[in-house]
Amino acid sequence: MKFTATERMAPHRMPDSDEYFHRPPDPLPERWQENTMLAAWNIDEGHGFLVHTKRWPAKGDHEAHIIVFVDGVASSAILHRPTGDTLRINDEIPELLFEPEVPWSRWRLCAEIQGAGGIGPHGFLAHAPRGDTIGAIDIIMESDLPVADFNAALAEWAETLSAAGSHSHNSAQAHYEQGGRWHGTLRVGGRTVKTSGLFVRDHSWGERVERGFDSGVFWTASSLDNGNIFCNAIGFPQPDGSAIGTGILVNRDGAFLTNKVGGRFTPEPGLLSYDRSELTFGFDTPVVLTGETHVHVPKYLPGSGFRRYDNNAISRVRIGDHVGMGCLEWAAVLEKHQADDLDRLLEDA
């Protein structure tokens, strides 16, 4: 892969404290949130997990989706815990510990839930607040890569989308992403495995506006080459078939940026509907990432928008001779009857 000097991003200047929670502004904005996302998988063995948290101080709510797979069998739950005056996730969500041992390079993640076993209505995971199947994670994560700093890109998207008259996802936030390796143990029910694989993660905070997802949005974080390459093409499809978005690719030489991205999901984008993906990064020397879906891990996010969901296709990905794991996500809105089915299960969550 070759990049021009103008495609190279400056090294990130975020302090180590950005690896932890942030205190919201005072006075507290209604839509200020702090979110984390982590997907880690061993595709060959069928083991992995996805964790997504949303801390929303104005609502007094810290939400966590925790989904664990062992041998392709799932345990999952959606948790809601009250927020407090803390900067540690475990203080608010006792079921989940996720902290850096060395900021930007090594983390410990532990979780244990009494989760719902199997797949929920319409293929969704984290479809209930509890169940009778234990799901547990105890791993170490490591990365040698610099982070992908999306701060400036988000601000540019907000300006571009607003100028185009769009009301879709038009808020700027602090946001970074990273890929790497992990190892440890996973448990679902009575089956515990010692395993390892690749991960992708993100962390964002600020005023968050998520709406207008009818046309779909793609987010395609991927880790390749034993964690030595991370990339993500994020796009907001437009009526003319183009996409407003950003692609960042990170390797040991640094981070590289393009605002020309494309995404193709076949047979079609949507809920459980694509088994192949192709993402294009419009660098001077273009980069193409292809994905083969291993398992769909959709999750429902009504707090982020009207009937909003993310379809996360955990995929085997490839760029040339480099192979790895990707979380190739398509975001959109559910049909009313689908949302009604899920809402009934989540009423006491």
KAJONOR-V883042 format. One record per pair of residues at least 4 apart in sequence whose C-alpha atoms are under 7 Angstrom apart, sorted by the first residue. I is the first residue (numbers start at 0). J is the second residue. If there is no record, write none. Layout:
i=I j=J
i=I j=J
//
This chain:
i=1 j=284
i=2 j=6
i=2 j=282
i=2 j=283
i=2 j=284
i=3 j=7
i=3 j=283
i=6 j=255
i=6 j=256
i=6 j=257
i=7 j=254
i=7 j=255
i=7 j=256
i=8 j=254
i=8 j=255
i=8 j=256
i=11 j=148
i=13 j=17
i=15 j=102
i=18 j=102
i=19 j=86
i=20 j=86
i=20 j=87
i=21 j=86
i=23 j=27
i=27 j=57
i=29 j=57
i=30 j=206
i=30 j=207
i=30 j=208
i=31 j=55
i=31 j=205
i=31 j=206
i=31 j=207
i=32 j=53
i=32 j=54
i=32 j=55
i=32 j=56
i=32 j=204
i=32 j=205
i=32 j=206
i=32 j=207
i=33 j=53
i=33 j=54
i=33 j=55
i=33 j=203
i=33 j=204
i=33 j=205
i=34 j=52
i=34 j=53
i=34 j=54
i=34 j=202
i=34 j=203
i=34 j=204
i=35 j=51
i=35 j=52
i=35 j=53
i=35 j=201
i=35 j=202
i=35 j=203
i=36 j=50
i=36 j=51
i=36 j=52
i=36 j=200
i=36 j=201
i=36 j=202
i=37 j=49
i=37 j=50
i=37 j=51
i=37 j=199
i=37 j=200
i=37 j=201
i=38 j=48
i=38 j=49
i=38 j=50
i=38 j=198
i=38 j=199
i=38 j=200
i=38 j=326
i=39 j=47
i=39 j=48
i=39 j=49
i=39 j=196
i=39 j=197
i=39 j=198
i=39 j=199
i=40 j=46
i=40 j=47
i=40 j=48
i=40 j=196
i=40 j=197
i=40 j=198
i=41 j=45
i=41 j=46
i=41 j=47
i=41 j=195
i=41 j=196
i=41 j=197
i=42 j=46
i=42 j=293
i=44 j=70
i=45 j=69
i=45 j=70
i=45 j=71
i=46 j=68
i=46 j=69
i=46 j=70
i=46 j=71
i=47 j=67
i=47 j=68
i=47 j=69
i=48 j=66
i=48 j=67
i=48 j=68
i=49 j=65
i=49 j=66
i=49 j=67
i=50 j=64
i=50 j=65
i=50 j=66
i=51 j=63
i=51 j=64
i=51 j=65
i=52 j=62
i=52 j=63
i=52 j=64
i=53 j=61
i=53 j=62
i=53 j=63
i=54 j=60
i=54 j=61
i=54 j=62
i=55 j=59
i=55 j=60
i=55 j=61
i=56 j=60
i=56 j=82
i=59 j=81
i=59 j=82
i=60 j=79
i=60 j=80
i=60 j=81
i=60 j=82
i=61 j=79
i=61 j=80
i=61 j=81
i=61 j=82
i=62 j=78
i=62 j=79
i=62 j=80
i=63 j=77
i=63 j=78
i=63 j=79
i=64 j=76
i=64 j=77
i=64 j=78
i=64 j=125
i=65 j=75
i=65 j=76
i=65 j=77
i=65 j=125
i=66 j=73
i=66 j=74
i=66 j=75
i=66 j=76
i=66 j=124
i=66 j=125
i=67 j=73
i=67 j=74
i=67 j=75
i=67 j=134
i=67 j=187
i=68 j=72
i=68 j=73
i=68 j=74
i=68 j=187
i=69 j=73
i=69 j=185
i=69 j=186
i=69 j=187
i=72 j=117
i=73 j=116
i=73 j=117
i=73 j=187
i=74 j=114
i=74 j=115
i=74 j=116
i=74 j=117
i=74 j=132
i=74 j=133
i=74 j=134
i=74 j=187
i=75 j=114
i=75 j=115
i=75 j=116
i=75 j=124
i=75 j=125
i=75 j=134
i=76 j=114
i=76 j=115
i=76 j=125
i=76 j=126
i=76 j=127
i=76 j=128
i=76 j=129
i=77 j=125
i=77 j=126
i=77 j=127
i=77 j=128
i=78 j=128
i=78 j=348
i=79 j=348
i=80 j=91
i=80 j=92
i=81 j=91
i=82 j=91
i=83 j=91
i=85 j=90
i=88 j=92
i=88 j=96
i=88 j=97
i=89 j=93
i=89 j=95
i=89 j=96
i=94 j=110
i=94 j=111
i=94 j=112
i=95 j=109
i=95 j=110
i=95 j=111
i=96 j=108
i=96 j=109
i=96 j=110
i=97 j=107
i=97 j=108
i=97 j=109
i=98 j=106
i=98 j=107
i=98 j=108
i=99 j=105
i=99 j=106
i=99 j=107
i=100 j=105
i=100 j=106
i=100 j=107
i=101 j=105
i=101 j=106
i=104 j=141
i=104 j=142
i=104 j=143
i=105 j=140
i=105 j=141
i=105 j=142
i=106 j=139
i=106 j=140
i=106 j=141
i=107 j=138
i=107 j=139
i=107 j=140
i=108 j=137
i=108 j=138
i=108 j=139
i=109 j=136
i=109 j=137
i=109 j=138
i=110 j=135
i=110 j=136
i=110 j=137
i=111 j=133
i=111 j=134
i=111 j=135
i=111 j=136
i=112 j=133
i=112 j=134
i=112 j=135
i=113 j=129
i=113 j=130
i=113 j=131
i=113 j=132
i=113 j=133
i=113 j=134
i=114 j=129
i=114 j=130
i=114 j=131
i=114 j=132
i=114 j=133
i=114 j=134
i=115 j=127
i=115 j=129
i=115 j=130
i=115 j=131
i=115 j=132
i=116 j=130
i=116 j=132
i=118 j=122
i=118 j=123
i=118 j=124
i=119 j=123
i=119 j=124
i=119 j=126
i=120 j=341
i=122 j=297
i=123 j=296
i=123 j=297
i=123 j=298
i=124 j=296
i=124 j=297
i=124 j=298
i=125 j=298
i=126 j=341
i=126 j=344
i=126 j=345
i=127 j=344
i=127 j=345
i=128 j=345
i=128 j=348
i=132 j=187
i=132 j=188
i=133 j=187
i=133 j=188
i=134 j=186
i=134 j=187
i=134 j=188
i=135 j=185
i=135 j=186
i=135 j=187
i=136 j=184
i=136 j=185
i=136 j=186
i=137 j=183
i=137 j=184
i=137 j=185
i=138 j=181
i=138 j=182
i=138 j=183
i=138 j=184
i=139 j=181
i=139 j=182
i=139 j=183
i=140 j=180
i=140 j=181
i=140 j=182
i=141 j=179
i=141 j=180
i=141 j=181
i=142 j=178
i=142 j=179
i=142 j=180
i=142 j=226
i=144 j=227
i=144 j=250
i=144 j=251
i=145 j=253
i=146 j=175
i=146 j=176
i=146 j=177
i=147 j=175
i=147 j=176
i=147 j=177
i=147 j=247
i=147 j=249
i=147 j=254
i=148 j=174
i=148 j=175
i=148 j=176
i=149 j=153
i=149 j=174
i=149 j=175
i=150 j=154
i=150 j=172
i=150 j=173
i=150 j=174
i=151 j=155
i=152 j=156
i=152 j=245
i=153 j=157
i=153 j=171
i=153 j=172
i=154 j=158
i=154 j=171
i=155 j=159
i=156 j=160
i=156 j=244
i=157 j=161
i=157 j=169
i=157 j=170
i=157 j=171
i=158 j=162
i=159 j=163
i=160 j=164
i=160 j=165
i=160 j=169
i=161 j=165
i=161 j=166
i=161 j=169
i=166 j=210
i=166 j=211
i=167 j=209
i=167 j=210
i=167 j=211
i=167 j=212
i=168 j=208
i=168 j=209
i=168 j=210
i=169 j=208
i=170 j=206
i=170 j=207
i=170 j=208
i=172 j=203
i=172 j=204
i=172 j=205
i=172 j=206
i=173 j=203
i=173 j=204
i=173 j=205
i=174 j=202
i=174 j=203
i=174 j=204
i=175 j=201
i=175 j=202
i=175 j=203
i=176 j=200
i=176 j=201
i=176 j=202
i=177 j=199
i=177 j=200
i=177 j=201
i=177 j=229
i=178 j=198
i=178 j=199
i=178 j=200
i=178 j=222
i=178 j=226
i=178 j=229
i=179 j=197
i=179 j=198
i=179 j=199
i=179 j=222
i=179 j=226
i=180 j=196
i=180 j=197
i=180 j=198
i=180 j=225
i=180 j=226
i=181 j=195
i=181 j=196
i=181 j=197
i=181 j=198
i=182 j=194
i=182 j=195
i=182 j=196
i=183 j=193
i=183 j=194
i=183 j=195
i=184 j=191
i=184 j=192
i=184 j=193
i=184 j=194
i=185 j=191
i=185 j=192
i=185 j=193
i=186 j=190
i=186 j=191
i=186 j=192
i=187 j=191
i=197 j=222
i=197 j=226
i=197 j=324
i=198 j=222
i=199 j=220
i=199 j=221
i=199 j=222
i=209 j=303
i=209 j=304
i=210 j=304
i=212 j=216
i=212 j=330
i=212 j=331
i=212 j=332
i=213 j=331
i=213 j=332
i=214 j=236
i=214 j=331
i=215 j=236
i=215 j=329
i=215 j=330
i=215 j=331
i=216 j=234
i=216 j=235
i=216 j=236
i=216 j=329
i=216 j=330
i=216 j=331
i=217 j=233
i=217 j=234
i=217 j=235
i=217 j=328
i=217 j=329
i=217 j=330
i=218 j=231
i=218 j=232
i=218 j=233
i=218 j=234
i=218 j=327
i=218 j=328
i=218 j=329
i=219 j=231
i=219 j=232
i=219 j=233
i=219 j=325
i=219 j=326
i=219 j=327
i=219 j=328
i=220 j=230
i=220 j=231
i=220 j=325
i=220 j=326
i=220 j=327
i=221 j=229
i=221 j=230
i=221 j=231
i=221 j=324
i=221 j=325
i=221 j=326
i=222 j=226
i=222 j=228
i=222 j=229
i=222 j=230
i=222 j=323
i=222 j=324
i=222 j=325
i=223 j=227
i=223 j=228
i=223 j=229
i=223 j=321
i=223 j=322
i=223 j=323
i=223 j=324
i=224 j=228
i=224 j=321
i=224 j=322
i=224 j=323
i=227 j=250
i=227 j=251
i=228 j=249
i=228 j=250
i=229 j=248
i=229 j=249
i=229 j=250
i=230 j=247
i=230 j=248
i=230 j=249
i=231 j=246
i=231 j=247
i=231 j=248
i=232 j=245
i=232 j=246
i=232 j=247
i=232 j=260
i=232 j=278
i=232 j=280
i=233 j=244
i=233 j=245
i=233 j=246
i=234 j=242
i=234 j=243
i=234 j=244
i=234 j=245
i=234 j=260
i=234 j=261
i=235 j=242
i=235 j=243
i=235 j=244
i=236 j=240
i=236 j=241
i=236 j=242
i=236 j=243
i=237 j=241
i=237 j=242
i=242 j=260
i=242 j=261
i=244 j=258
i=244 j=259
i=244 j=260
i=245 j=257
i=245 j=258
i=245 j=259
i=245 j=260
i=246 j=256
i=246 j=257
i=246 j=258
i=246 j=260
i=246 j=280
i=247 j=254
i=247 j=255
i=247 j=256
i=247 j=257
i=248 j=254
i=248 j=255
i=248 j=256
i=249 j=253
i=249 j=254
i=249 j=255
i=250 j=254
i=257 j=280
i=257 j=281
i=257 j=282
i=259 j=280
i=259 j=281
i=260 j=279
i=260 j=280
i=260 j=281
i=261 j=278
i=261 j=279
i=261 j=280
i=262 j=277
i=262 j=278
i=262 j=279
i=263 j=276
i=263 j=277
i=263 j=278
i=264 j=268
i=264 j=273
i=264 j=275
i=264 j=276
i=264 j=277
i=265 j=273
i=265 j=274
i=265 j=275
i=265 j=276
i=266 j=272
i=266 j=273
i=267 j=272
i=267 j=273
i=268 j=272
i=268 j=273
i=268 j=329
i=269 j=329
i=270 j=310
i=271 j=295
i=271 j=310
i=274 j=291
i=274 j=292
i=275 j=290
i=275 j=291
i=275 j=292
i=276 j=289
i=276 j=290
i=276 j=291
i=277 j=287
i=277 j=288
i=277 j=289
i=277 j=290
i=278 j=287
i=278 j=288
i=278 j=289
i=279 j=286
i=279 j=287
i=279 j=288
i=280 j=285
i=280 j=286
i=280 j=287
i=281 j=285
i=281 j=286
i=282 j=286
i=287 j=318
i=288 j=316
i=288 j=317
i=288 j=318
i=289 j=316
i=289 j=317
i=289 j=318
i=290 j=314
i=290 j=315
i=290 j=316
i=290 j=317
i=291 j=314
i=291 j=315
i=291 j=316
i=292 j=312
i=292 j=313
i=292 j=314
i=292 j=315
i=293 j=313
i=293 j=314
i=293 j=315
i=294 j=312
i=294 j=313
i=295 j=310
i=295 j=311
i=295 j=312
i=295 j=313
i=296 j=310
i=296 j=311
i=296 j=312
i=297 j=309
i=297 j=310
i=297 j=311
i=298 j=308
i=298 j=309
i=298 j=310
i=299 j=307
i=299 j=308
i=299 j=309
i=300 j=307
i=300 j=308
i=301 j=305
i=301 j=306
i=301 j=307
i=303 j=307
i=306 j=332
i=306 j=333
i=306 j=338
i=307 j=331
i=307 j=332
i=307 j=333
i=308 j=330
i=308 j=331
i=308 j=332
i=308 j=333
i=309 j=328
i=309 j=329
i=309 j=330
i=309 j=331
i=310 j=328
i=310 j=329
i=310 j=330
i=311 j=326
i=311 j=327
i=311 j=328
i=311 j=329
i=312 j=326
i=312 j=327
i=312 j=328
i=313 j=325
i=313 j=326
i=313 j=327
i=314 j=324
i=314 j=325
i=314 j=326
i=314 j=327
i=315 j=323
i=315 j=324
i=315 j=325
i=316 j=322
i=316 j=323
i=316 j=324
i=316 j=325
i=317 j=321
i=317 j=322
i=317 j=323
i=318 j=322
i=333 j=337
i=333 j=338
i=334 j=338
i=335 j=339
i=336 j=340
i=337 j=341
i=338 j=342
i=339 j=343
i=340 j=344
i=341 j=345
i=342 j=346
//
